[in-house]
């Protein structure tokens, strides 16, 4: 069996500029490249050691709103050195908690630690937890 590692996550967004502000200003990401790709704009971003390939919607098309009722990934989870400090900074920069979890919480699972869900630029969930709680 070949050893694998995650190379990147590709995310489609209804508003690339709004999404870039979230990934850069709130999550502390770095834009590596931004360019046109077929009928879209796209950007490569690095958030910690994760690379994200962010796509705009195609010209002349619109996306359905994000919702919980579909197959596939449910959220992206990030580990930060200090959850409270990160949340204070993110909220000061305009982020908000996701309506499904309007404040930090401890999930009902053995050994679970405190975490929070932020509202993403298209309504999606971004989990944030302390780095020591990455399990």
N, C-alpha and C positions, 0 to 999 in steps of 0.2 A: 504494500500500500504506500502511496506517495504522501509525504508530509505536505499539508496545506496550511496556508494562513490567509486571513481575510485581506484582500487587496484594496477594495473600496466598496462603498455603498453608493448606488445611483438613486437620486431622488428627483422626481418631477414636481415642479411648483407652478402655481398660477401667476406668481409675480416674482421674477428673479431678483429684482432690486430689493424688494422687501425681505425675501429669503436671505439674501447676502447680508443685509443689515443684521438679521437675527444670528446667523452663523458667525459673523465677524464680531459684532458689537456685544452680543449677549454671551455666546459660547466661546469667544476668544479665538476664533478661527483665523486662518491666514489664506487669502486668495492667492493661489499659485498661478492661475491662468484663467482668462476669460476670453471667449471667442464665439463666433457664429458656427453653428453645426447644423447643416441642412436647413430646415425651416425653424430652427430654434436658436436661442442663445444658450450657452453653457458656461459653467465655471468649475474649475477644480479648486477644492478647498482642503486645507489640512486643519483638523481639530485634534490636538494632541498627536497621537500616532495613527489616527484614522483619516483616510482620504475619502472625501465625498465628491461625487460627480453630480453637480446640481444642474438640472435642465429646466428651461422655461417651457411653457406650453408651446405647441406649434403655432406659427402665425395663422390667424384666421380661425383658430379652434379655441374651445374653452374646456376646462376640466370640471368634472363633477366634484362637489364639495367632499372633503375628507369625512369619513365616518367609520365607526367601529365594525360595521357589518360587511366585511369582505375577507377573502383569504389572503394570506401573506403576512409580512412583518407587521407587528402591532405597534412597536415603538422603538426608538433608538435610546440606549442607555449610556450615560457618561458618568465616569467616576471622577470626582474632584477632590483636592486635598482637604478642603474644609467646606462642608455643605452649607452651613449658615453664612459664611462669608461670601460664598459664590451666590447664594440666593439673594442676599442683600444687594450685591453688586448688580445682578441680573434684573432685579425688580427696579432698582434705581435707573437702569438703562431702558426701561419700558417693557420688560418682559412681564408676563402674568402667569399665575398658576392655571393649569388646565381645569376646566369646569368639573371634570370627573373627580378631581382631587384638589380642592381649593386651598389646601395647606399641606405642609409636610406631614407624613404619617409613617407608621410602622405597619407593614402588611401582616396579615394573620398567617404567618408561616414560621416554623421552628427556626430560631436563630436569626430571623430577619432584623434588619436595622432600618433606621429612619431614612426616608427618601422623599422626593417631591417630583411632581410632573409639571413641566412648563408647557404652555400653549405654544405650538409651533406656528410658523407664518401661514400655514394653510389649515390650521385647526388640529393638526396632529399632536401626538403626545411625545414629549422628550423627558425621559426619566433622568434624574440626577441624584447621585448618592455619594457619600463620602468614599474616598479611595480605600480606606481601611475596611469598608463595608461592601467590597466588590463581589463578594461571594454569591 
